[in-house]
Amino acid sequence: MSFLKTVFLKLYMIWVLLVFSVFMIILLPLIVLPILIHVRIGMGTFYGLKIWSIIFSVLNFIHYTIIGKDYVDKRKSYIYTCNHTSFLDAPGIALAIPNQFRPLAKKELLKIPVFGLIIRVVTVVVDRSSTESRKASLKTLKDILAKQVSILIFPEGTQNRTEELLQPFYSGAFRTAIETKTPIMPMVVINAGKLMPPGTMSIKPGKIKVVFGEAIDTSSYTMETVNGLKDKTFKVMEKLLVDNGANSS
């Protein structure tokens, strides 16, 4: 890598961090207050996140393209299942999902200044090392679905640091889908991991796709066939990745 390119990427990284922090602080009341006041106006929080995501995208020259949005019925609640390769997934997901939703998030994100406060308010936080925490978070997710609010789960459990398109899925999202008879909405984010690899602060501008598939009806599944639902969702998401160029160099 040339010296000038190295300098440019360092300066760009500093710029991205400034945009991330400054506009998150400016928009903090809009993001936090609606969801604290009442679930009925909670969509205001997600409009705030969408505004932040648009600013982040434009000022950092990271363009998000949304594909398959017609598959999502704004009047319905879903369990969104998404792959996870980078912190750059988050703005794209906020831009793509048209209705109110609550993500399941790991407790480590609470340590990030300002963003950690938003995580505490907007998401369902789970300590993956605690069985009790995992059980409590799943109960909370079911309560949210009962209020006709969607949820978002990364079934891989963490950012994908492997060469595979997807890591093996955990069963929690699919058990919840079966218990609540909620349809699964598969979605994938493509190229975010190349622009900002997981576990690094390296980042560069570019294009990212967010792609929805068709909703998966869960009404015919039981706990005895939960692995079948998990496998079906895995194959659908894998195909979305392949068909939209995720395996291309």
PLY file of the C-alpha trace (Angstrom):
ply
format ascii 1.0
element vertex 249
property float x
property float y
property float z
element edge 248
property int vertex1
property int vertex2
end_header
0.00 0.00 0.00
1.38 3.39 -0.98
2.19 6.02 1.63
-0.44 8.44 0.29
-3.12 5.73 0.34
-2.22 4.83 3.92
-2.47 8.47 4.99
-5.80 8.85 3.18
-7.30 5.80 4.90
-6.10 6.99 8.32
-7.66 10.42 7.79
-10.82 8.82 6.41
-11.10 6.61 9.51
-10.87 9.68 11.76
-13.54 11.40 9.65
-15.87 8.38 9.91
-15.49 8.30 13.69
-16.27 12.03 13.89
-19.40 11.69 11.74
-20.47 8.61 13.72
-20.10 10.36 17.08
-21.14 13.95 16.37
-24.41 13.17 14.61
-25.28 10.43 17.07
-24.96 13.00 19.88
-26.99 15.59 17.93
-29.78 13.10 17.18
-29.66 11.40 20.59
-32.93 12.95 21.94
-34.84 11.98 18.78
-33.46 8.45 18.92
-33.92 7.79 22.64
-37.02 9.69 23.80
-39.86 8.26 21.63
-39.21 4.66 22.58
-38.93 5.62 26.26
-42.26 7.43 26.20
-44.43 4.68 24.66
-44.21 1.78 22.22
-46.89 3.43 20.05
-44.55 6.28 19.18
-41.47 4.07 19.19
-41.26 4.37 15.41
-39.97 7.89 16.04
-36.83 6.31 17.41
-36.30 4.40 14.19
-36.92 7.49 12.07
-34.12 9.06 14.11
-31.88 6.08 13.38
-32.76 6.30 9.68
-31.83 9.99 9.62
-28.52 9.18 11.31
-27.89 6.35 8.85
-28.54 8.60 5.84
-26.11 11.21 7.18
-23.53 8.50 7.94
-23.92 7.06 4.44
-23.72 10.36 2.53
-20.91 12.01 4.46
-18.75 8.87 4.46
-19.36 7.92 0.81
-20.74 4.52 1.81
-23.71 3.85 -0.45
-26.41 1.39 0.65
-28.65 -0.24 -1.97
-31.85 -1.91 -0.69
-33.14 -4.87 -2.74
-36.37 -6.84 -2.25
-38.09 -4.31 0.00
-41.42 -5.23 -1.60
-41.27 -8.55 0.26
-41.79 -6.69 3.55
-45.37 -5.92 4.59
-45.20 -2.85 6.84
-48.42 -3.95 8.57
-46.91 -7.23 9.80
-44.35 -8.05 12.46
-41.48 -10.36 11.60
-38.44 -12.01 13.03
-35.75 -10.56 10.80
-32.74 -12.88 10.49
-29.59 -11.30 9.09
-25.96 -12.21 8.54
-23.34 -10.16 10.38
-19.91 -9.26 8.99
-19.18 -5.70 10.09
-20.26 -2.69 12.16
-21.28 -1.21 8.79
-24.22 -3.64 8.76
-26.10 -1.46 11.26
-26.77 1.68 9.14
-27.88 -0.48 6.21
-30.27 -2.49 8.38
-31.74 0.71 9.88
-32.29 2.10 6.37
-33.76 -1.14 5.01
-36.30 -2.26 7.63
-39.46 -0.15 7.15
-41.27 -0.94 10.40
-40.45 -0.69 14.09
-38.14 -3.44 15.34
-35.93 -4.39 18.29
-32.54 -6.00 17.67
-30.94 -8.55 19.98
-27.53 -7.12 20.90
-24.53 -8.38 22.85
-23.70 -6.63 26.13
-20.19 -5.66 24.95
-21.74 -2.89 22.81
-22.85 -1.09 25.98
-19.23 0.01 26.50
-19.20 2.24 23.39
-19.71 5.91 24.41
-23.12 7.37 23.39
-23.84 4.37 21.14
-23.95 2.22 24.27
-26.82 4.33 25.64
-28.77 3.85 22.40
-28.08 0.11 22.54
-29.46 0.00 26.10
-32.68 1.77 25.08
-33.35 0.46 21.57
-32.20 -3.17 21.74
-32.65 -6.26 23.88
-29.24 -6.82 25.46
-27.96 -10.32 26.09
-24.93 -11.68 27.91
-24.07 -14.65 25.71
-22.01 -16.25 28.49
-25.03 -16.42 30.82
-27.78 -19.00 30.39
-30.11 -16.91 32.54
-29.48 -13.82 30.43
-30.19 -15.72 27.21
-33.46 -17.05 28.65
-34.50 -13.59 29.88
-33.71 -12.00 26.52
-35.80 -14.55 24.64
-38.73 -13.89 26.98
-38.38 -10.16 26.32
-38.31 -10.76 22.57
-41.57 -12.74 22.83
-43.16 -9.89 24.80
-42.09 -7.45 22.06
-43.60 -9.64 19.34
-46.84 -9.78 21.34
-47.02 -5.98 20.93
-46.86 -6.39 17.12
-43.29 -5.07 17.00
-40.71 -6.91 14.91
-37.39 -8.21 16.22
-33.99 -8.62 14.58
-31.66 -11.51 15.37
-28.24 -12.40 13.97
-28.58 -16.21 14.02
-24.81 -16.67 13.64
-24.46 -15.11 17.09
-21.53 -12.84 16.27
-19.66 -11.25 13.37
-18.50 -13.76 10.78
-14.69 -13.85 10.79
-14.44 -16.97 8.59
-14.11 -17.44 4.83
-17.56 -19.08 4.75
-20.58 -17.07 3.60
-22.41 -17.97 6.82
-21.47 -19.52 10.14
-23.74 -22.22 11.65
-26.96 -20.81 13.11
-28.09 -20.93 16.72
-31.65 -22.12 17.35
-33.04 -19.26 19.48
-34.57 -17.23 16.64
-36.29 -20.27 15.20
-37.66 -21.54 18.50
-39.09 -18.09 19.13
-40.60 -18.02 15.64
-42.31 -21.38 16.21
-43.57 -20.50 19.70
-45.04 -17.18 18.57
-46.04 -18.29 15.03
-44.18 -15.26 13.66
-42.94 -15.35 10.05
-39.22 -15.12 9.47
-37.97 -12.40 7.13
-34.53 -13.43 5.82
-32.17 -10.62 4.87
-28.46 -10.32 4.09
-25.90 -7.52 4.02
-23.27 -7.81 1.30
-19.80 -6.19 1.09
-19.84 -4.54 4.54
-17.14 -6.94 5.74
-14.88 -5.98 2.86
-15.20 -2.26 3.58
-14.74 -2.72 7.33
-13.46 -6.18 8.28
-14.72 -7.54 11.62
-12.47 -6.92 14.59
-10.64 -3.99 12.96
-10.83 -0.20 12.77
-9.83 -0.31 9.10
-12.53 1.23 6.90
-12.91 2.48 3.34
-15.73 3.98 1.24
-17.73 1.84 -1.17
-21.05 0.16 -1.92
-23.09 -2.17 0.30
-26.22 -4.15 -0.59
-29.03 -5.06 1.80
-31.21 -7.81 0.31
-34.54 -9.20 1.55
-35.91 -12.62 0.65
-39.48 -13.85 0.78
-41.00 -14.29 4.22
-40.88 -17.84 5.61
-44.17 -19.06 7.10
-43.55 -20.79 10.44
-47.10 -21.92 11.24
-46.54 -25.54 10.20
-43.33 -26.01 12.21
-43.09 -27.50 15.70
-40.27 -27.75 18.21
-39.56 -31.21 16.81
-38.91 -29.67 13.37
-37.05 -26.55 14.52
-33.87 -27.75 12.79
-35.80 -27.94 9.53
-36.81 -24.28 9.87
-33.26 -23.33 10.78
-31.85 -25.21 7.78
-34.40 -23.69 5.41
-33.57 -20.17 6.57
-29.84 -20.88 6.26
-30.28 -22.06 2.65
-32.46 -19.08 1.73
-29.94 -16.61 3.15
-27.02 -18.44 1.55
-28.76 -18.26 -1.83
-29.44 -14.54 -1.37
-25.73 -14.03 -0.75
-24.64 -16.08 -3.76
-27.24 -14.63 -6.13
-26.23 -11.08 -5.20
-22.50 -11.55 -5.63
-21.31 -12.12 -2.07
-18.91 -14.85 -3.21
-17.34 -12.76 -5.96
-13.88 -11.31 -5.47
0 1
1 2
2 3
3 4
4 5
5 6
6 7
7 8
8 9
9 10
10 11
11 12
12 13
13 14
14 15
15 16
16 17
17 18
18 19
19 20
20 21
21 22
22 23
23 24
24 25
25 26
26 27
27 28
28 29
29 30
30 31
31 32
32 33
33 34
34 35
35 36
36 37
37 38
38 39
39 40
40 41
41 42
42 43
43 44
44 45
45 46
46 47
47 48
48 49
49 50
50 51
51 52
52 53
53 54
54 55
55 56
56 57
57 58
58 59
59 60
60 61
61 62
62 63
63 64
64 65
65 66
66 67
67 68
68 69
69 70
70 71
71 72
72 73
73 74
74 75
75 76
76 77
77 78
78 79
79 80
80 81
81 82
82 83
83 84
84 85
85 86
86 87
87 88
88 89
89 90
90 91
91 92
92 93
93 94
94 95
95 96
96 97
97 98
98 99
99 100
100 101
101 102
102 103
103 104
104 105
105 106
106 107
107 108
108 109
109 110
110 111
111 112
112 113
113 114
114 115
115 116
116 117
117 118
118 119
119 120
120 121
121 122
122 123
123 124
124 125
125 126
126 127
127 128
128 129
129 130
130 131
131 132
132 133
133 134
134 135
135 136
136 137
137 138
138 139
139 140
140 141
141 142
142 143
143 144
144 145
145 146
146 147
147 148
148 149
149 150
150 151
151 152
152 153
153 154
154 155
155 156
156 157
157 158
158 159
159 160
160 161
161 162
162 163
163 164
164 165
165 166
166 167
167 168
168 169
169 170
170 171
171 172
172 173
173 174
174 175
175 176
176 177
177 178
178 179
179 180
180 181
181 182
182 183
183 184
184 185
185 186
186 187
187 188
188 189
189 190
190 191
191 192
192 193
193 194
194 195
195 196
196 197
197 198
198 199
199 200
200 201
201 202
202 203
203 204
204 205
205 206
206 207
207 208
208 209
209 210
210 211
211 212
212 213
213 214
214 215
215 216
216 217
217 218
218 219
219 220
220 221
221 222
222 223
223 224
224 225
225 226
226 227
227 228
228 229
229 230
230 231
231 232
232 233
233 234
234 235
235 236
236 237
237 238
238 239
239 240
240 241
241 242
242 243
243 244
244 245
245 246
246 247
247 248
